[in-house]
Amino acid sequence: MMHLVKSTGQSRRGSPHVGAALLLTGSLLLASTAVQAAEDEEAHFMGSSEISGELLEARKKLAEAAEAKRQKLLKMTFEQFRDSLYKEPGENGKYIVNGDTAIANEKQLREYFALLRNEAANSVDPKVPELAVITVGGLDATWSQSERRALSYCVSLSFGSRYQETVQAMREAAAAWEAAADLKFIHRLDQDASCTPNNTSVVFDVRPVSGGRYLARAFFPNDSRAARNVLIDDSSYTLDPMRKLSLRGILRHELGHVIGIRHEHTRHDSGTCYEDENWRPVTDYDAFSVMHYPQCNGQGDWSLTLTHLDKNGIACLYGPAAGFSIDPSVCRPQGGAAPTQSLAFEDVTVAANKEWEPQGLPVSVKEGSEFSAVMSGTGDPDLYLKFDTPASRADYDCRPYTEGADEECVVDVPAGASRAYVMVRGYEAANFNLAITYVKP
């Protein structure tokens, strides 16, 4: 599940077929008559067993557009794909895919393109997702036990006259998730004057953008600090007051991504709202979810509020908030503990395209406890973590894959896992230090 957008931002620029563009990126489009018509059409038949011929025809065209896009993708080179994307301006500008998903650099974009081509060439039967958490390798990409209660952020003073409105909307959006799960968002007012991607005193920054081709975009827990931004386009402040979409609703959706939740509509049968297979179901499918775009065959009314399944799903991932009781018919929570053992490796050298494994691993670990591997240094080494079997380029549970040596895997040991393997591979030649902490069974 990722961000809300206001225009396709991909290779559909200038397309006369506005209706087909509606779901091309799985995005929330703004200022489009086709979107308004689709919203009105869905609202008219909400709660009714009838579906109009126009809506059925629109969905048919969306499916046809999705198939055409898959076929086009198979014929594209990486350079053509890259050039078709919107790239945010500035030194740290991200590539935007799926209309609103940020990819930090070209290194990650190449891998994403290879994944898309593989999935397009090996089409599988549609899966119906549930509340879905993002996965990297085979592991949930969520905040660890020590991180989830300290999700600090700053709100840039460059919002100007909209600063207080933004602060209040962030507070209310965070409170919606905190009411269900053991999470704590902390607004660091003392950091607002220096609210940039380089500010390491906060976990993420909240900043304004203009003309960003989305209403807002966020990030996932596995992103590096420079990529951990919630960007709000100025169009989010000029929404039609007669409609239910609001800044608070937009930020409820965005903070869902911040805590690791994927779009509810990431499936093949949502046309090009389908994104990829990197998710794990947590609850039953929920067409009303705060993470489901209404125009992607969702049944929500654009208010983007948390449903019963949303609340229980996030409580099962992070543990319930005080006073919140998990419905056992929806899902079951996970356990945990704090790390107590440590290993340190200093001044390690690895050549380009070579692999290094630390002595003393694998180590025995306790399921539900926190496992941490933190690397720093020079060059471009890539950190890999895998539970129960050796880590490799093709098989891993955590792999940050950033540019440079500063990478970390701080995760909770999944249920049933008993050993942890770590490997470092030189994307380019590198010299690094590695610190590992874990809990014995």
C-alpha positions, -999 to +999 in steps of 0.1 A: +000+000+000+015+033-010+006+069-017-023+090-031-018+107-064-035+133-085-024+124-120-008+094-137+027+107-139+037+078-162+037+072-199+000+082-203+007+120-205-015+136-231-036+104-235-071+112-249-085+082-231-091+097-197-113+068-185-085+043-191-060+065-174-081+064-142-065+032-128-034+031-149-012+037-119-035+026-091-036+062-080-060+087-066-064+112-094-073+149-088-092+173-110-103+147-135-139+146-148-135+108-153-126+104-116-156+124-106-179+104-128-165+072-115-169+083-079-205+094-086-212+061-104-198+040-075-217+061-049-249+058-068-248+020-067-232+017-032-251-009-013-271-019-043-269-053-061-271-035-094-241-023-114-247-001-144-237-010-179-214+021-180-195+009-149-191-026-163-179-012-195-154+011-177-141-019-158-138-039-190-117-011-206-095-009-175-088-046-177-080-042-214-057-013-206-040-033-179-032-061-204-020-036-230+003-021-204+018-055-195+024-062-232+041-028-236+063-034-206+076-066-222+089-046-252+105-018-232+141-013-224+151-002-189+160+032-203+126+036-220+109+026-187+131+050-166+124+079-190+086+073-189+086+079-151+082+111-131+113+119-111+110+144-083+132+174-087+163+180-066+193+161-055+174+135-036+144+133-060+128+098-062+114+079-091+076+076-088+060+043-099+025+030-095+016+067-096+027+073-060+054+048-049+088+063-044+120+044-055+151+060-041+177+056-069+184+040-103+201+010-086+167+001-070+148+011-101+167-014-123+158-042-100+121-031-098+120-030-136+134-066-138+108-077-113+079-061-133+091-077-165+093-111-149+058-108-134+044-096-168+060-125-186+048-150-161+012-140-154-005-159-126-040-163-115-054-133-096-050-134-058-074-117-035-054-098-009-062-090+026-049-061+048-015-065+033+019-058+049+049-051+026+075-078+025+112-077+015+125-111+006+103-132+029+101-109+059+076-083+069+091-048+065+078-033+097+092-013+125+111-032+152+099-033+188+123-005+198+114+017+168+076+014+167+072+035+199+095+063+187+083+073+152+095+108+155+089+134+127+093+171+120+069+193+101+087+219+079+081+255+087+080+261+049+044+251+050+039+288+059+003+296+066-006+259+063+018+248+090-007+246+118-033+229+096-006+203+087+005+198+123-031+191+133-039+168+104-007+148+111-017+145+148-052+133+140-040+108+114-014+094+137-039+091+165-061+069+144-034+043+141-022+047+177-057+040+190-055+005+175-018-005+177+012-002+200+026+026+180+038+061+190+043+090+166+062+119+181+062+154+166+096+170+173+087+207+173+123+215+180+133+200+147+108+219+125+132+247+116+156+221+101+131+197+087+150+181+058+159+146+046+193+151+062+179+156+097+189+124+116+173+136+148+139+124+135+128+092+118+111+111+090+103+145+077+070+161+065+075+187+038+055+206+012+058+201-026+042+217-055+033+201-088+043+167-075+018+148-096+003+133-064-017+146-035+009+131-011+034+103-010+052+085+019+076+056+023+080+021+039+099+012+070+127-004+051+136+028+033+168+047+042+166+079+062+170+101+031+140+084+015+118+086+046+097+116+037+059+124+038+055+149+010+022+168+007+014+186-025-003+220-023-034+206-041-042+186-009-052+219+007-076+230-021-100+200-021-137+205-027-152+210+008-184+193-004-166+161-009-154+137+018-117+136+008-097+156+033-061+162+043-067+141+074-079+112+053-050+115+029-025+114+059-043+085+075-036+066+042+000+078+040+008+069+076-005+034+068+025+032+044+048+046+070+040+016+092+044-009+064+009-014+050+005-019+012-024-008-010-054-031-004-059-033-042-025-046-051-039-075-072-042-085-108-079-082-111-078-045-102-065-036-137-033-016-134-040-009-098-022-042-093+014-034-083+035-065-074+036-096-052+057-082-024+030-084+003+017-108+029-020-110+039-029-102+075-067-100+074-095-108+050-099-086+020-115-053+028-129-032-001-136-004+024-101-002+038-083+031+043-056+016+021-080+009-008-084+035-036-122+038-042-116+040-079-098+007-079-130-012-074-131-002-038-163+005-019-151+033+004-165+068+002-132+088+000-132+097+037-103+072+041-110+061+077-098+029+094-122+000+092-126-029+117-102-050+097-077-022+094-076-017+131-073-054+139-048-060+112-024-033+125-029-044+161-019-080+151+013-067+134+024-044+162+004-055+192-028-038+205-029-003+219-039+000+255-076-005+257-079-021+223-090-058+221-081-078+190-109-097+174-095-133+172-117-141+142-097-115+122-061-122+131-037-132+159-009-110+173+028-117+173+052-117+204+086-102+210+116-095+233+146-072+235+181-079+221+208-090+246+238-105+226+262-087+203+289-093+177+312-066+161+332-068+129+355-039+121+376-028+091+362-055+068+371-053+031+351-068+003+358-066-035+332-058-061+309-088-069+324-108-040+307-120-009+317-120+028+302-139+057+310-130+093+326-157+115+303-170+143+272-170+122+246-183+119+235-175+154+205-190+173+178-165+178+145-163+197+113-159+176+096-126+182+127-110+195+146-081+178+175-089+155+197-060+144+226-058+118+239-023+113+267-015+087+287+016+080+318+024+060+329+034+025+322+021-010+290+003-018+285-030+001+251-046+003+238-062+035+218-094+034+199-111+062+181-145+060+165-166+087+171-204+089+189-207+055+220-189+042+215-155+027+222-151-010+215-126-038+183-145-047+171-155-012+170-130+017+146-116+043+162-082+045+183-063+020+183-025+022+201-021-012+210+015-009+238+034-026+267+035-002+277+016+029+252+028+055+226+000+057+208-018+085+184-047+090+165-042+123+137-067+123+116-089+146+125-126+142+095-142+125+075-170+140+092-204+136+126-190+128+156-202+150+188-191+132+201-159+115+225-157+086+242-125+075+261-119+043+277-088+027+282-085-011+303-058-028+281-040-053+313-020-056+346-025-036+340-015+000+354-012+035+329-014+064+321-021+100+292-044+110+274-046+144+250-074+152+227-077+182+202-105+189+185-126+216+193-162+222+165-187+226 
